Amino acid sequence: MKKILGIIAGAAIALASCTNEEESTWDKYRDWRELNEAWLLEMQTKTNADGTPYYTVVVPEWNPGIFVLMHWYEGRDAYADNLTPLYTSTVDVRYQLHLCNDTLVDCSDDLTVYGAKGIFRSKISSLIPGWAVAMENMHCGDSVEVLVPYGAAYAAQTNGNIDPYSNLRFNIRLVDIPYYEKSPY
């Protein structure tokens, strides 16, 4: 009986310490989180000169709890006849990643893949959910601006120069799909 009570007490302490850590992260990044939330709200209301929405809200069928905002620079139909990657595909892209305060935190400019300068190659399924949503809605040749809310990015985690609760702004050009893997369904 004492052993069971000891295990329960230990679990309660561990759970309480996790909760306090999450609360302290939430509190520590309150100003940053609020800045990100305000920025995303502002971007959702951005319009073109004709009054139409600047960004398209894209919600994936596989997770209706997340979304990204996308703007196609050449229009959504410019490359509509080209191939679209699947979640299991490997893509070659050029990209820049900014935070909501316009800080550049990453880009593909210094990368070289198979002799091609400025190309990032990755399997879509190994990236953040927001990136997967964007890729599945692009065609080869598309250039887009993608706003990824922190819930579809790194959420409460730090990743390199990216603080918790950071919304991300990507400029992405889908260059190629070197490994197009078909769905098993």
Secondary structure by P-SEA (a helix, b strand, c coil): caaaaaaaaaaaaaaaaaaaaaaaaaaaaaaaaaaaaaaaaaaaacccccccccbbbbbbcccccbbbbbbbccccccccccccccccbbbbbcccccccccccccccccccccccccbbbbccccccaaaaaaaaaccccbbbbbbbccccccccccccccccbbbbbbbcccccccccccccc
